[in-house]
């Protein structure tokens, strides 16, 4: 059995930054990923990374914008730390080799993003996530880190009151194996594939979140799901907020720039929850195009600007929508994009379980609260990935080696072996599609009591099918049907948590919009939702929001 002092699960930006920090602290580090690291979902981030580096901007303004953007549900002490670390984090990534776009004077180019008081989003054209990922992956090569590539996480192992390692499925051999660890960092990304229309990669199935949940970790604020306003109509591929930051305009079927009705001061650059609701309202009230969508116009920006600053958007629009953004509007419709919730952590990445840490979109610190500002997610992966790696390294020096026992491997493998042995029952992908249909229908941009209750009942009915999950493919080498089954099981658990939290929260705040409770209720709901695992369904409790300087007030743009 392999052993490491620190084991990081997930090799996107948060995971790689955690692994780098732990290795630089002198620890023996392992990095487990179900993908090649450069195929991680971090590489899909387009628009940029926030940092208050301009003379006219300030860290204080970045902090306030983030607090306001969170609809005052973000923990303000964590937000202050996060924004204070932004400038040095961007400089560090530049030193690692990230090639950022430049202004004419040679300084870092910045573009405006929704909800920001100043243009503070630093970018690498519209491939910022990939540029950061490539740079940190190359830097990671300077450290002795063992990488387990294309391995699936099956179970977290806890014994004697702390994390001992993980059970994983080796796709190359078809074997279940244990990897021991003194400390485990989960950086497995989001659960966007709980919805069918999402900008998330097919690998974004919430594996670490679900396994931590079943192991006893507390999940925080899972009801807050962000929908990105501009995704391609048919494919759901992301059209970066940077397109509007460069001057793109949303128009309805009447050719009207409709955002003036919803955010008169900033219009198309309001926060994502505001713009997404505006688009859906336009469509619901009959002002959308036939088939239900609106237009994003870039034509007025000119060919040179569009093709130099929005290269990937040009490719996506031409290849997947059949339109040329230089001469034609892009048909767009909101799609699920980001999970504000995740495994509850401290600023150091610590969870409520000894030896278990989390970072990135799998975690909830909470800095995003009820709504994330564009440009803050890439920064989050790096700032809190580093902190989790440092904390895990320090903890690993205080305990003995972690071990995974043979019987623990067999216990984790038994349900999967049972799926392999079945000749009848539900197959993973059709069952997943049923769950996704429930989530799209019952827990979208607008929610209400009747839909949420019906959704919970519909998911409960799917439990019987989940108990009969079967793996049709019997091969032992790169059996991705095993991956499908593991992912579907994880998504079903997290779908239940999202609906339970959304039903309980009888208010509208940030991305959580209830048509039956259309206003924010600070008197009763200025608190975090905490979900604990129970075989019968999520057990909800609540925790206070951390305040430092800003009291809640009406959020307008």
ZATIPA-740794 format. One record per residue (C-alpha): residue number from 1; residue in three letters; x, y negated, z negated. Coordinates in pm, whole numbers, plus 32768, in hexadecimal, padded with zeros to 4 digits. Layout:
! ZATIPA-740794
   nr  rest    c1    c2    c3
  NUM   ALA     X     Y     Z
...
***
This chain:
! ZATIPA-740794
   nr  rest    c1    c2    c3
    1   UNK  8000  8000  8000
    2   UNK  8079  7EA4  8058
    3   UNK  8098  7DA6  7F3C
    4   UNK  80C4  7C2E  7F38
    5   UNK  80D7  7B28  7E2B
    6   UNK  7FE3  7A4C  7EEE
    7   UNK  7EF8  7AD5  7FF5
    8   UNK  7E42  79DE  80D8
    9   UNK  7D0F  7A55  8196
   10   UNK  7CCC  7987  82CE
   11   UNK  7DCF  78E9  83B3
   12   UNK  7D2C  77A5  8420
   13   UNK  7DB2  7656  83AB
   14   UNK  7D4F  7687  823D
   15   UNK  7DDD  77E7  822E
   16   UNK  7F21  7790  82DC
   17   UNK  7F52  765C  8201
   18   UNK  7F14  772C  80C8
   19   UNK  8005  7838  813B
   20   UNK  810F  7733  818B
   21   UNK  80EA  768D  8036
   22   UNK  8102  77D9  7F7F
   23   UNK  8231  7844  8049
   24   UNK  82DD  76F9  800A
   25   UNK  82A2  7734  7E96
   26   UNK  8378  786C  7EB7
   27   UNK  8264  7972  7EB9
   28   UNK  8246  7AAC  7F88
   29   UNK  811E  7A5E  8069
   30   UNK  8039  7B2F  8144
   31   UNK  7F46  7A9A  8242
   32   UNK  7E19  7B67  82B5
   33   UNK  7D4B  7B02  83E5
   34   UNK  7C42  7BA9  84BA
   35   UNK  7CC4  7AD8  85DF
   36   UNK  7E0D  7A67  8668
   37   UNK  7E4F  792D  8598
   38   UNK  7E46  7847  86C8
   39   UNK  7CE9  78C6  871B
   40   UNK  7C64  7854  85C8
   41   UNK  7B32  7773  85CA
   42   UNK  7C07  764B  8557
   43   UNK  7C7E  7633  86BF
   44   UNK  7B1E  75DA  8732
   45   UNK  7B1F  7490  8672
   46   UNK  7B2D  737C  8774
   47   UNK  7B02  721A  86FB
   48   UNK  7C0C  71CB  85F8
   49   UNK  7C86  71B6  8491
   50   UNK  7C3B  7093  83A8
   51   UNK  7D3F  6FC2  82F6
   52   UNK  7D3D  6E52  8294
   53   UNK  7E86  6DEE  8337
   54   UNK  7E2C  6CA5  83E1
   55   UNK  7E70  6B53  8345
   56   UNK  7CFF  6AF6  8353
   57   UNK  7C94  6C40  82B2
   58   UNK  7CC4  6CBB  814D
   59   UNK  7CB9  6DFA  8084
   60   UNK  7BA8  6D58  7FB3
   61   UNK  7ACB  6D2F  80E6
   62   UNK  7B0B  6E97  814E
   63   UNK  7AA3  6F08  7FF1
   64   UNK  7966  6E38  7FF7
   65   UNK  7906  6EA8  8156
   66   UNK  792E  7014  80EC
   67   UNK  7862  6FE2  7FAE
   68   UNK  7750  6F33  8073
   69   UNK  7760  7034  8189
   70   UNK  772D  714B  808B
   71   UNK  75E3  70A3  802A
   72   UNK  7686  707C  7ED3
   73   UNK  7696  71F3  7E90
   74   UNK  7810  7205  7EC3
   75   UNK  78EB  721B  7D8C
   76   UNK  798F  70C8  7D82
   77   UNK  7ACC  7134  7CCC
   78   UNK  7B0E  7237  7DDC
   79   UNK  7ABF  7139  7EED
   80   UNK  7BB5  703E  7E59
   81   UNK  7CCA  7142  7E51
   82   UNK  7C73  71B9  7FB1
   83   UNK  7C7B  7060  8051
   84   UNK  7DB7  6FFC  7F96
   85   UNK  7E6C  712A  8027
   86   UNK  7DF9  70E1  818C
   87   UNK  7F12  6FFF  8204
   88   UNK  802F  70DA  818B
   89   UNK  7F80  720F  8217
   90   UNK  7F6C  717A  8375
   91   UNK  80D9  710D  8364
   92   UNK  813C  726A  82F3
   93   UNK  8084  730A  8416
   94   UNK  812D  721B  8506
   95   UNK  827C  7283  8477
   96   UNK  8213  73EE  84AB
   97   UNK  81F4  739C  861C
   98   UNK  808C  7332  8659
   99   UNK  8080  7252  878B
  100   UNK  7F75  714F  873C
  101   UNK  7EEE  705A  883B
  102   UNK  7F8C  6F00  882F
  103   UNK  7F14  6D9A  8846
  104   UNK  7FBF  6CAF  8940
  105   UNK  80A7  6C2E  882D
  106   UNK  811A  6D90  87DB
  107   UNK  8058  6DB3  8698
  108   UNK  7F68  6ED1  8656
  109   UNK  7E30  6EA3  872A
  110   UNK  7CEB  6E99  8666
  111   UNK  7B83  6EB2  86D4
  112   UNK  7A41  6E5D  861B
  113   UNK  7973  6F7C  858F
  114   UNK  7817  6F86  84FF
  115   UNK  77EA  6EFB  83A1
  116   UNK  7944  6E5C  8393
  117   UNK  7977  6CEF  833C
  118   UNK  7AAE  6CDA  8417
  119   UNK  7B40  6DA1  8539
  120   UNK  7C15  6E94  846E
  121   UNK  7BFA  6FD9  8532
  122   UNK  7D52  7036  85B4
  123   UNK  7D47  7124  86D9
  124   UNK  7DFB  71EE  87E0
  125   UNK  7D17  71A8  890C
  126   UNK  7BEE  728D  88C4
  127   UNK  7CBC  73BA  8859
  128   UNK  7D24  7346  86FF
  129   UNK  7CE0  748B  8646
  130   UNK  7DA7  7555  8740
  131   UNK  7ECA  745E  8731
  132   UNK  7ED6  7478  85B7
  133   UNK  7EB2  75F2  85BE
  134   UNK  7FCF  761D  86B4
  135   UNK  80B4  753A  85EB
  136   UNK  807A  75E4  849D
  137   UNK  8090  7740  8538
  138   UNK  81E6  76EC  85C4
  139   UNK  8253  7662  8472
  140   UNK  81CF  7799  83C6
  141   UNK  82CD  785B  8492
  142   UNK  83E4  77C1  83C2
  143   UNK  836D  7887  8293
  144   UNK  8373  79FE  8251
  145   UNK  81FE  7A44  824E
  146   UNK  816F  7B97  82AA
  147   UNK  803F  7B75  838D
  148   UNK  7F2F  7C7C  83AA
  149   UNK  7E8D  7C23  84F5
  150   UNK  7D38  7CAF  855A
  151   UNK  7CE3  7D47  840A
  152   UNK  7B82  7D29  837B
  153   UNK  7B3F  7CD0  820F
  154   UNK  7A64  7DDD  816E
  155   UNK  7A6C  7D96  7FF8
  156   UNK  7B18  7CC5  7EEE
  157   UNK  7BA7  7D94  7DD2
  158   UNK  7B8B  7D1B  7C69
  159   UNK  7C08  7DDF  7B3C
  160   UNK  7C76  7D86  79DE
  161   UNK  7BCA  7C34  79FF
  162   UNK  7C85  7BB7  7B32
  163   UNK  7CB9  7BE0  7CA7
  164   UNK  7D90  7D0A  7D06
  165   UNK  7D86  7CF6  7E80
  166   UNK  7CA1  7D57  7F9E
  167   UNK  7C25  7E80  8064
  168   UNK  7C47  7E48  81DA
  169   UNK  7BF6  7F02  831B
  170   UNK  7D1E  7F29  8405
  171   UNK  7C8E  7F13  8564
  172   UNK  7DC7  7FA6  8600
  173   UNK  7DAD  80ED  8540
  174   UNK  7C41  80F7  84D1
  175   UNK  7CB4  8129  8369
  176   UNK  7C46  8080  8229
  177   UNK  7D6F  7FFF  8163
  178   UNK  7DB7  7F41  8024
  179   UNK  7E99  7E12  800B
  180   UNK  7EF8  7DB9  7EA8
  181   UNK  7F26  7C50  7E3C
  182   UNK  7F5A  7B85  7D02
  183   UNK  7E86  7A6B  7D96
  184   UNK  7D96  7A64  7EBC
  185   UNK  7D3F  792A  7F85
  186   UNK  7C04  7937  805A
  187   UNK  7C13  7855  818B
  188   UNK  7B27  7919  826A
  189   UNK  7A61  77F5  82F2
  190   UNK  78EC  77B9  8315
  191   UNK  77B3  788A  834B
  192   UNK  7732  77CC  8479
  193   UNK  76C7  790C  8529
  194   UNK  75A8  7926  8434
  195   UNK  7503  784F  8542
  196   UNK  74E7  78AD  86B1
  197   UNK  7521  774B  8734
  198   UNK  766C  76E2  869D
  199   UNK  77B1  763D  8704
  200   UNK  786B  773B  862C
  201   UNK  793E  7852  86BD
  202   UNK  78BC  79B6  86C1
  203   UNK  79AD  7A04  85A5
  204   UNK  790B  7904  84B9
  205   UNK  7844  79FE  83ED
  206   UNK  788B  7992  8287
  207   UNK  7946  7ACE  8229
  208   UNK  7A0E  7A3F  8108
  209   UNK  78E5  797B  8082
  210   UNK  7804  7AAE  8080
  211   UNK  7907  7B95  7FE5
  212   UNK  795E  7A99  7ED7
  213   UNK  77E8  7A71  7E92
  214   UNK  77B6  7BE8  7E69
  215   UNK  78EA  7BF5  7D89
  216   UNK  7858  7AF0  7C9B
  217   UNK  78DA  79A5  7D22
  218   UNK  77F0  787C  7D0F
  219   UNK  777B  77E7  7E58
  220   UNK  7731  7673  7E5D
  221   UNK  763B  75A1  7F2B
  222   UNK  75FF  76A5  8039
  223   UNK  74B4  7604  80A0
  224   UNK  7570  74E2  813F
  225   UNK  75AC  7547  82AA
  226   UNK  7626  7443  83A2
  227   UNK  759E  7437  8504
  228   UNK  767B  7383  85FF
  229   UNK  75B0  728F  86D4
  230   UNK  765A  72DA  881E
  231   UNK  7681  743E  8894
  232   UNK  7652  74AB  89FC
  233   UNK  74E8  7501  8A3C
  234   UNK  7503  766C  8AA9
  235   UNK  764B  76E8  8A16
  236   UNK  7658  7626  88CF
  237   UNK  77C5  75CC  8910
  238   UNK  7833  749F  8845
  239   UNK  784B  7349  88E6
  240   UNK  7928  728E  87F2
  241   UNK  78B6  7161  872D
  242   UNK  79EA  70C5  87C8
  243   UNK  791E  709E  8907
  244   UNK  7840  6FA7  8850
  245   UNK  796F  6F1A  879E
  246   UNK  79FD  6EC1  88F3
  247   UNK  78B8  6E11  894B
  248   UNK  77C8  6F24  89B9
  249   UNK  7654  6ED2  89A2
  250   UNK  7526  6FAC  8957
  251   UNK  73EE  6F6E  8A29
  252   UNK  7294  7006  8A39
  253   UNK  71C6  705C  8B6D
  254   UNK  715A  6EF0  8B91
  255   UNK  72C5  6E81  8BAA
  256   UNK  72A8  6DE1  8A51
  257   UNK  73CD  6DCE  8961
  258   UNK  72F4  6E56  884B
  259   UNK  73EC  6E51  8728
  260   UNK  739F  6CE0  86F6
  261   UNK  725B  6D52  8650
  262   UNK  7309  6E36  8556
  263   UNK  7455  6D8A  850D
  264   UNK  743E  6C20  8588
  265   UNK  7597  6BBB  8509
  266   UNK  766F  6CD3  8595
  267   UNK  757C  6D85  8682
  268   UNK  7628  6EB3  8722
  269   UNK  7732  6EB8  8612
  270   UNK  764C  6EFB  84ED
  271   UNK  769A  7030  841D
  272   UNK  7654  7181  84B9
  273   UNK  751E  71D4  83F2
  274   UNK  747D  7089  8455
  275   UNK  74CC  70B3  85C9
  276   UNK  745D  721F  85D1
  277   UNK  730C  71CB  8533
  278   UNK  72E2  70A8  8623
  279   UNK  7315  7189  8753
  280   UNK  721F  728C  86D3
  281   UNK  7121  717A  8683
  282   UNK  713F  70EB  87E2
  283   UNK  70FF  7244  8875
  284   UNK  6FE1  7296  8787
  285   UNK  6F36  714C  87D4
  286   UNK  6F46  7186  894C
  287   UNK  7069  70A5  89AB
  288   UNK  715E  71BC  89FF
  289   UNK  719E  7252  8B52
  290   UNK  70C9  737B  8BC3
  291   UNK  7155  74AE  8B18
  292   UNK  71AC  73EA  89DE
  293   UNK  72F2  7328  89E8
  294   UNK  7388  71CB  8A0A
  295   UNK  74A6  713C  8AD4
  296   UNK  7603  70D9  8A66
  297   UNK  768A  6FDA  8B5D
  298   UNK  77FE  6FA2  8B8D
  299   UNK  77FD  6F24  8CF4
  300   UNK  7827  6DB6  8C93
  301   UNK  7976  6E05  8BEB
  302   UNK  7A1F  6E42  8D3B
  303   UNK  7ACD  6F6F  8DCD
  304   UNK  7C27  6F27  8D3D
  305   UNK  7BB3  6F03  8BD5
  306   UNK  7ACA  702E  8BE3
  307   UNK  7BC7  711A  8C7C
  308   UNK  7CED  70AB  8BA3
  309   UNK  7C46  709B  8A4E
  310   UNK  7B33  71A0  8A7D
  311   UNK  7BE1  72A4  8B51
  312   UNK  7B40  73D3  8AAD
  313   UNK  79E6  7335  8AB8
  314   UNK  7A0D  7306  8C2F
  315   UNK  7A66  7476  8C55
  316   UNK  7945  74EA  8B7B
  317   UNK  7842  7410  8C28
  318   UNK  78B6  7474  8D83
  319   UNK  78E5  75E7  8D3E
  320   UNK  77C6  7631  8C50
  321   UNK  76BC  752F  8CA7
  322   UNK  7706  74ED  8E15
  323   UNK  771C  7374  8DE5
  324   UNK  783E  7284  8E19
  325   UNK  7843  718F  8CF3
  326   UNK  78F8  7091  8DCC
  327   UNK  77C3  706B  8EA7
  328   UNK  76A5  711A  8DED
  329   UNK  760E  711C  8C8F
  330   UNK  7645  724F  8BB4
  331   UNK  750C  7307  8B35
  332   UNK  7530  7337  89BC
  333   UNK  746D  73C4  8897
  334   UNK  74D8  73ED  872A
  335   UNK  756F  7539  86BB
  336   UNK  75E3  75C1  856D
  337   UNK  7745  754B  8537
  338   UNK  77C3  754C  83D0
  339   UNK  7778  75D6  8274
  340   UNK  779E  74D6  8160
  341   UNK  7776  75EF  8063
  342   UNK  785B  7712  8017
  343   UNK  7918  77B5  7EFB
  344   UNK  791E  76BE  7DDB
  345   UNK  7A82  764E  7D8C
  346   UNK  7B47  754C  7CCD
  347   UNK  7C2D  745B  7D83
  348   UNK  7D3D  7562  7D58
  349   UNK  7C6F  7669  7E0C
  350   UNK  7C21  772A  7CCE
  351   UNK  7ADB  77F0  7CC3
  352   UNK  7A25  7873  7B90
  353   UNK  7ADB  79C3  7BC2
  354   UNK  7C40  79E5  7B45
  355   UNK  7D3D  7A07  7C5B
  356   UNK  7C47  79A8  7D6F
  357   UNK  7C71  7861  7E2E
  358   UNK  7BC2  77CC  7F5C
  359   UNK  7BFA  76B2  8053
  360   UNK  7B73  7622  8196
  361   UNK  7A0E  7652  8209
  362   UNK  79F0  7791  813B
  363   UNK  7A0F  76B7  8004
  364   UNK  7943  759E  7F69
  365   UNK  7A19  74AD  7E9F
  366   UNK  7923  73E1  7ECD
  367   UNK  7991  72B9  7FA0
  368   UNK  7883  72C8  80AB
  369   UNK  7755  72DF  7FC8
  370   UNK  7618  72E5  8097
  371   UNK  76B8  7274  81DF
  372   UNK  7819  7277  826C
  373   UNK  78AF  7154  832B
  374   UNK  7959  71AF  8471
  375   UNK  7AD5  71B0  8453
  376   UNK  7AD2  721E  82E7
  377   UNK  7ACC  7396  8325
  378   UNK  7C24  73BA  83C4
  379   UNK  7CAF  72E6  82AB
  380   UNK  7C00  73C2  81AA
  381   UNK  7CA2  74FF  8230
  382   UNK  7DFE  746D  820A
  383   UNK  7DD7  73B3  80C0
  384   UNK  7D25  74C7  8003
  385   UNK  7DCE  75E6  80B9
  386   UNK  7F16  755E  8031
  387   UNK  7E86  7538  7ED2
  388   UNK  7DFC  769A  7ED1
  389   UNK  7F49  7726  7F43
  390   UNK  8006  7669  7E34
  391   UNK  7F0F  76D7  7D27
  392   UNK  7F0D  7843  7D98
  393   UNK  8089  7847  7D9B
  394   UNK  8098  77BC  7C38
  395   UNK  7F96  78B7  7BBA
  396   UNK  8049  79DB  7C60
  397   UNK  817B  7991  7B8D
  398   UNK  80B1  79CD  7A4E
  399   UNK  802B  7B2C  7A98
  400   UNK  80B0  7C7F  7B00
  401   UNK  808F  7D17  7C58
  402   UNK  7F30  7D57  7CD3
  403   UNK  7ED6  7EB5  7D45
  404   UNK  7DB4  7F51  7E01
  405   UNK  7D6B  80B2  7D8B
  406   UNK  7D14  81CE  7E7D
  407   UNK  7BBB  81F0  7DE3
  408   UNK  7B7F  807B  7E19
  409   UNK  7BD1  80A2  7F88
  410   UNK  7ADF  81C4  7FA5
  411   UNK  79CF  8106  7EE9
  412   UNK  79EB  7FE5  7FDF
  413   UNK  79FB  80C9  810E
  414   UNK  78D7  81A9  80AC
  415   UNK  77BD  80C4  812C
  416   UNK  7872  8099  8278
  417   UNK  78AE  820D  829A
  418   UNK  773B  8241  8258
  419   UNK  76EA  8151  8376
  420   UNK  77D3  8217  8457
  421   UNK  772B  835E  83F9
  422   UNK  75C5  82EF  8442
  423   UNK  7520  835C  8585
  424   UNK  73ED  827F  8554
  425   UNK  73B2  8125  84C8
  426   UNK  73E8  7FB6  8514
  427   UNK  7509  7F46  85EB
  428   UNK  75CF  7E15  8572
  429   UNK  75A0  7D1E  868F
  430   UNK  7426  7D46  86C0
  431   UNK  73FA  7D25  8547
  432   UNK  74D5  7BEE  8549
  433   UNK  7401  7B5B  8660
  434   UNK  72C6  7B8F  858E
  435   UNK  7368  7ADA  846A
  436   UNK  73DB  79BD  8549
  437   UNK  727B  7993  85D1
  438   UNK  71F9  7972  846C
  439   UNK  72FE  786A  8419
  440   UNK  72BD  77A0  8555
  441   UNK  7147  77A8  851A
  442   UNK  7142  7772  83A2
  443   UNK  727A  76AF  833B
  444   UNK  72D4  75C0  8452
  445   UNK  72FE  7448  8452
  446   UNK  71A4  7418  83BB
  447   UNK  7123  7500  82A9
  448   UNK  6FE9  752F  81D8
  449   UNK  6F61  760B  80C3
  450   UNK  6E90  76EF  81A0
  451   UNK  6FAB  7736  8295
  452   UNK  70AD  7771  8184
  453   UNK  6FCB  7860  80C6
  454   UNK  6F77  791A  8205
  455   UNK  70E9  792C  825E
  456   UNK  7141  79C4  810D
  457   UNK  7036  7ACD  813D
  458   UNK  70AF  7B15  829D
  459   UNK  7215  7B3D  8228
  460   UNK  71A0  7C1B  810D
  461   UNK  70F7  7CF9  8211
  462   UNK  7243  7D13  82C9
  463   UNK  72E4  7DAA  8192
  464   UNK  7243  7EF7  81E1
  465   UNK  72E4  7EF1  8337
  466   UNK  7432  7E8B  82A4
  467   UNK  7428  7FC5  81CD
  468   UNK  741B  8093  830E
  469   UNK  7535  7FE0  83C9
  470   UNK  75EE  80CD  84AC
  471   UNK  772F  80B4  8573
  472   UNK  76F7  8148  86CB
  473   UNK  785E  813B  8745
  474   UNK  791E  8262  86B2
  475   UNK  7A76  81FE  8731
  476   UNK  7B94  81CF  863C
  477   UNK  7C5B  80C6  86F7
  478   UNK  7BE2  7F5D  8709
  479   UNK  7A7E  7FBF  86B3
  480   UNK  79DB  7E68  86B5
  481   UNK  788B  7F05  8661
  482   UNK  7918  7F2D  8501
  483   UNK  7966  7DBA  8501
  484   UNK  7802  7D71  8577
  485   UNK  7771  7E3A  8457
  486   UNK  784D  7D97  834E
  487   UNK  7800  7C3A  83D2
  488   UNK  7689  7C76  83EB
  489   UNK  767D  7CF1  8284
  490   UNK  7730  7BB5  8215
  491   UNK  7653  7ACA  82DD
  492   UNK  7513  7B62  8252
  493   UNK  7583  7B1F  80EC
  494   UNK  75DB  79B6  8138
  495   UNK  7497  7975  81F6
  496   UNK  73DB  79CB  80B7
  497   UNK  74AC  78D4  7FED
  498   UNK  746F  77BA  80E5
  499   UNK  72F5  77ED  80E3
  500   UNK  72DE  7814  7F69
  501   UNK  739B  76D1  7F2A
  502   UNK  72D5  7615  8034
  503   UNK  7187  7685  7FA4
  504   UNK  71E7  7620  7E44
  505   UNK  7269  74C5  7EA4
  506   UNK  7126  73FD  7EBF
  507   UNK  71BB  72C3  7F56
  508   UNK  7263  724A  8094
  509   UNK  73D6  71FE  8073
  510   UNK  74DB  71F2  8187
  511   UNK  74B9  731B  826F
  512   UNK  73A2  73B4  819C
  513   UNK  7263  7313  8223
  514   UNK  7115  7382  8193
  515   UNK  6FDF  7304  824A
  516   UNK  6F11  734A  8110
  517   UNK  700B  728F  8031
  518   UNK  708D  717F  811D
  519   UNK  7147  70A7  801E
  520   UNK  727E  70D4  7F4C
  521   UNK  7231  711E  7DDF
  522   UNK  7358  70AF  7D0C
  523   UNK  7298  70D9  7BC7
  524   UNK  7277  7251  7BF5
  525   UNK  736C  72BE  7D00
  526   UNK  74B3  7207  7CCA
  527   UNK  7556  7359  7C86
  528   UNK  7609  7476  7D34
  529   UNK  7559  75BD  7D7D
  530   UNK  7618  76EB  7CF9
  531   UNK  75C0  7846  7D7D
  532   UNK  7626  7989  7CD2
  533   UNK  75FD  7AE5  7D60
  534   UNK  74E2  7BCA  7CFA
  535   UNK  7477  7CFC  7DC3
  536   UNK  7311  7C79  7DBB
  537   UNK  736E  7B22  7E43
  538   UNK  743E  79EB  7DF3
  539   UNK  7435  796E  7C8E
  540   UNK  7437  77F1  7C90
  541   UNK  74BC  7702  7B8B
  542   UNK  7537  759D  7B9E
  543   UNK  766B  74CE  7B4C
  544   UNK  76A1  7356  7B2C
  545   UNK  773A  727A  7C39
  546   UNK  7881  71D2  7BD7
  547   UNK  786E  7055  7BD8
  548   UNK  7986  6F59  7BC4
  549   UNK  791C  6E08  7C51
  550   UNK  77F5  6E16  7D3E
  551   UNK  768E  6E39  7CCF
  552   UNK  7596  6EC3  7DCD
  553   UNK  74E3  6DCA  7EA9
  554   UNK  741E  6DD7  7FEB
  555   UNK  74F5  6E56  8109
  556   UNK  74C1  6D86  8243
  557   UNK  758F  6D5B  8381
***
